[in-house]
Amino acid sequence: MASVRSGTIADLQRLTVSLRGGCERQPQCLLFRFTGQLDAYSDKQFTDFIAESSKGSPLPLVVDLSRIDFLDSSGLGALVQFAKDCQINGRTFLVVGNARVVQTVKLVRLESFLHLQPDLETAYGQLEAA
């Protein structure tokens, strides 16, 4: 858990030219971290990576976008689809965002639906409270 709290997942895979991602199983969740751009050029790889990495696990999903430089409507669409899928399956889904991500999500009023969290500590607290 120390590596997560310090902000690193050892090996982020290159999903596209502009997006890297990693997944780490935590005691209370599957933690996904991404860096780069979540846009029309990377949304498919993003969704495929999360779907494949979380297959067969009932753990809640925490998607850390605090190192995302750019999020467009395609990226938002991918997040909304995962939130819907998790809602249907009774699975908790939380998104952690930086100021840029938070601004984009709030602009379209999706912060409640995506369970937007300001940081990982708050996200972990939400999981413990549930």
Helices and strands as residue ranges (DSSP letters): H 2-5, E 13-14, E 19-25, E 30-38, H 43-54, E 61-71, H 73-88, E 93-97, H 99-107, E 116-117, H 120-129
